[in-house]
Structure formats: structure tokens, C-alpha cells
Amino acid sequence: MPESHPSLRERHRVRTLAEIHRAALELATSGNYADTAVEAIAERAGVSRRTFFNYYSSKEDAMLGLTPPRLSEAARERYTDPDAGDEFARTVRLFVDVLRDATGPPELATRRRELVCAHPELKRRIGMHITAVENLVVSTVTEHSAHDTPPRSEETTHAFVLLAGSVIKFVFRTNTHLATTPDDAAIQRALDHAIGVFRTALKEIS
């Protein structure tokens, strides 16, 4: 598959998202979390209040770096490329691609984790975010499998995606350093290893 290069517009989007996220994190961790206002975050990031809401739906999302999940063209191409692995391996990768695209840069992962530890009420927002990512992946896999003969049932597709999510959870819990690395190759190696572990486990219970 040819390498996909982000457009100038996409690079600007990513940069602005990171700047607002960093500003929100700095204010939330250096002052009073509850009193941190959208206006203060926008001012620190050098953007207008309107621009803030073009990128984040709330101050909590800005602090966590959470944006509505989307299916980028690069993620779609990787998922539909048969040379990128079998369908389950590509579904795991699709889940990771959508999740990472909708979350702040990895170099700020440690600070996000510290913020959540200090304010555990944010865990609920993270859970809602992961569910939204999962729903997008389910709809994408359902659309793709509709061309299968016979087509996979909706129930089976949902189980398929939930299993992919379990692989990802296993990877990041057993390789905690991966949350802070931009090294895509390292993440892919860990995913491949975990998929092998899960295949072995499923054979033992089948």
C-alpha cells in the first residue's frame, strides 16, 4: 500500500488540537482543575473561544485530548488492504488507528494519566469515548463484511470487534511504555505478538 502523507490542512488540524490540549493540561495541572475555564484555555493556546469549540466539545475533552472518532482515509486504506494481514489483524489495527487519531499526542500520555489519577471522575468520559470509537469500528467492519458470502451477522461482528478491543487492552497493559511512543512499528510488533497470544488462547478453549 502506498504511504499516505497528511495534507497541509490535516497537519494544521493536528497541530492546533495539540496546542489546545497542551494548554488545557497545563492549566488543569498547575491551578484549580474545577475552575479552569474554556476562555483561559483558548487564551493560553492562542485561539478564539469559537476555534476552541471547533476542535473540542468541552474543557474536559480538551484536557484529555479527546475528539470525536473518525475514520481517516489512511485508516480506511490500511483496513481494506488485504496485504496488511487477515481480517482480524486488520480490525485490531483499525481499532488502534481510530483510537489514536481521536486521542491527544502520545508524548502527553503520562500527563493525561496523572490528571485522571488526580480526578478519577474523568474515567467516565474516557469510557464514553472508547465506546464511541468501538461503535465506529463496528459500523466500519459491518459495512465491509456485508460483501462477504454469507455476510457476517451483526452480533458476530460486535463480538469480533470486542475481541479486537481486548487485544489492544492486553497490549497497552503489558507494554505500558507504548502509550507514550510515536513509534508505529513498535506498536505493530506488539499487536502482532498479542494477536498470536490470543489465537493460541482461543484454540485452547475451542
Solvent accessible surface area in square Angstrom, and as a share of the most:
residue,aa,sasa,rsa
1,M,115,0.51
2,P,113,0.71
3,E,139,0.62
4,S,60,0.39
5,H,140,0.63
6,P,72,0.45
7,S,65,0.42
8,L,128,0.64
9,R,205,0.75
10,E,39,0.17
11,R,117,0.43
12,H,91,0.41
13,R,50,0.18
14,V,80,0.46
15,R,123,0.45
16,T,9,0.05
17,L,20,0.10
18,A,23,0.18
19,E,78,0.35
20,I,0,0.00
21,H,0,0.00
22,R,96,0.35
23,A,5,0.04
24,A,0,0.00
25,L,0,0.00
26,E,47,0.21
27,L,37,0.18
28,A,4,0.03
29,T,68,0.39
30,S,91,0.59
31,G,53,0.51
32,N,93,0.48
33,Y,27,0.10
34,A,71,0.55
35,D,106,0.55
36,T,12,0.07
37,A,43,0.33
38,V,20,0.11
39,E,92,0.41
40,A,42,0.32
41,I,0,0.00
42,A,4,0.03
43,E,142,0.64
44,R,129,0.47
45,A,18,0.14
46,G,67,0.64
47,V,34,0.20
48,S,62,0.40
49,R,129,0.47
50,R,197,0.72
51,T,38,0.22
52,F,0,0.00
53,F,82,0.34
54,N,109,0.56
55,Y,44,0.17
56,Y,5,0.02
57,S,78,0.50
58,S,34,0.22
59,K,39,0.17
60,E,54,0.24
61,D,4,0.02
62,A,0,0.00
63,M,0,0.00
64,L,4,0.02
65,G,1,0.01
66,L,7,0.04
67,T,11,0.06
68,P,100,0.63
69,P,33,0.21
70,R,80,0.29
71,L,37,0.18
72,S,29,0.18
73,E,110,0.49
74,A,46,0.36
75,A,6,0.05
76,R,97,0.35
77,E,62,0.28
78,R,68,0.25
79,Y,2,0.01
80,T,60,0.35
81,D,23,0.12
82,P,103,0.65
83,D,130,0.67
84,A,46,0.36
85,G,32,0.31
86,D,73,0.38
87,E,38,0.17
88,F,21,0.09
89,A,20,0.15
90,R,25,0.09
91,T,0,0.00
92,V,0,0.00
93,R,11,0.04
94,L,2,0.01
95,F,9,0.04
96,V,1,0.01
97,D,21,0.11
98,V,2,0.01
99,L,41,0.20
100,R,69,0.25
101,D,43,0.22
102,A,1,0.00
103,T,41,0.24
104,G,11,0.11
105,P,32,0.20
106,P,29,0.18
107,E,105,0.47
108,L,5,0.03
109,A,9,0.07
110,T,57,0.33
111,R,79,0.29
112,R,25,0.09
113,R,114,0.42
114,E,103,0.46
115,L,3,0.01
116,V,16,0.09
117,C,99,0.59
118,A,68,0.53
119,H,44,0.19
120,P,75,0.47
121,E,105,0.47
122,L,4,0.02
123,K,122,0.52
124,R,184,0.67
125,R,67,0.25
126,I,50,0.25
127,G,35,0.33
128,M,99,0.44
129,H,5,0.02
130,I,76,0.39
131,T,69,0.40
132,A,39,0.30
133,V,0,0.00
134,E,30,0.14
135,N,81,0.41
136,L,44,0.22
137,V,1,0.00
138,V,20,0.11
139,S,60,0.38
140,T,11,0.07
141,V,0,0.00
142,T,51,0.30
143,E,110,0.49
144,H,61,0.27
145,S,1,0.01
146,A,64,0.49
147,H,153,0.68
148,D,60,0.31
149,T,136,0.79
150,P,113,0.71
151,P,86,0.54
152,R,59,0.21
153,S,61,0.39
154,E,130,0.58
155,E,147,0.66
156,T,68,0.40
157,T,0,0.00
158,H,73,0.33
159,A,59,0.46
160,F,42,0.18
161,V,0,0.00
162,L,91,0.45
163,L,53,0.27
164,A,0,0.00
165,G,18,0.18
166,S,47,0.31
167,V,0,0.00
168,I,10,0.05
169,K,113,0.48
170,F,71,0.29
171,V,1,0.00
172,F,50,0.21
173,R,178,0.65
174,T,82,0.48
175,N,44,0.23
176,T,92,0.54
177,H,118,0.53
178,L,5,0.02
179,A,33,0.26
180,T,49,0.29
181,T,25,0.15
182,P,107,0.67
183,D,64,0.33
184,D,57,0.29
185,A,56,0.44
186,A,21,0.16
187,I,0,0.00
188,Q,54,0.24
189,R,153,0.56
190,A,16,0.12
191,L,1,0.00
192,D,76,0.39
193,H,126,0.56
194,A,1,0.01
195,I,9,0.05
196,G,33,0.32
197,V,56,0.32
198,F,39,0.16
199,R,93,0.34
200,T,76,0.44
201,A,49,0.38
202,L,70,0.35
203,K,152,0.65
204,E,140,0.63
205,I,138,0.70
206,S,125,0.81
